[in-house]
Amino acid sequence: MTENDYFESEIIQEANQQARAILEKAKREASEILNQAHSESERIAQKILAGKEKEEEQKAQRELSRFRITNKIELNNVKGRLLEQVFTESLKRIQEWKDKKSEEYLSALTNLIVQGGVALTGGELTVNLASEDVSLIDIKRLESEIMKISGIKTTIKVTTFESDSVEGGAIISKKSLTVHNTIEARLGRREDIIRYKVHNILFLD
């Protein structure tokens, strides 16, 4: 499994695990909103039917249109909150992998570096890591794997992040070229796709 599979599948798994509870909650909230919308629509419809003057009918129609827009916004807000809940929980678990130096994180970190090195076609590479991750990697193994795939003799120089702004993963560089394979960067590049998948799990039944 590639590193992107690890991180992405963790989010998808979280969505699947929470889908039933989230759907029930979403449907309750949506039902309340829709019931309110139905009642309000009925009231406005009656007002339109009872209206004797054109001006009054137009006013009621405008009121109904405004209410429909508000109702749609409220439903979208409910969906947005639930999507964020899935992301928050799954990213929390990914952070726990890193903190515990788990096998999942070690495998993901290795793949992040190998894929970045291969993208740069091997050679003299610099791998920038969080200081606590340096002890997790096997430099010789990484050099060998990158060379095997790229066909180019590879050497790796390890440096560490100057700040804690990047939570995990690696930044791989070669001369003026850089591949940002941090967890945030990799997920960020696929965020729209992942959110689409999670949305389908949670809201399309």
Secondary structure, 3 states (H helix, E strand, C coil): CCHHHHHHHHHHHHHHHHHHHHHHHHHHHHHHHHHHHHHHHHHHHHHHHHCCCHHHHHHHHHHHHHHHHHHHHHHHHHHHHHHHHHHHHHHHHHHHHHHCCCHHHHHHHHHHHHHHHHHCCCCEEEEEECHHHHHHCCHHHHHHHHHHHHCCCCEEEEEECCCCCCCCEEEEEECCEEEEEEHHHHHHHCHHHHHHHHHHHHHCC
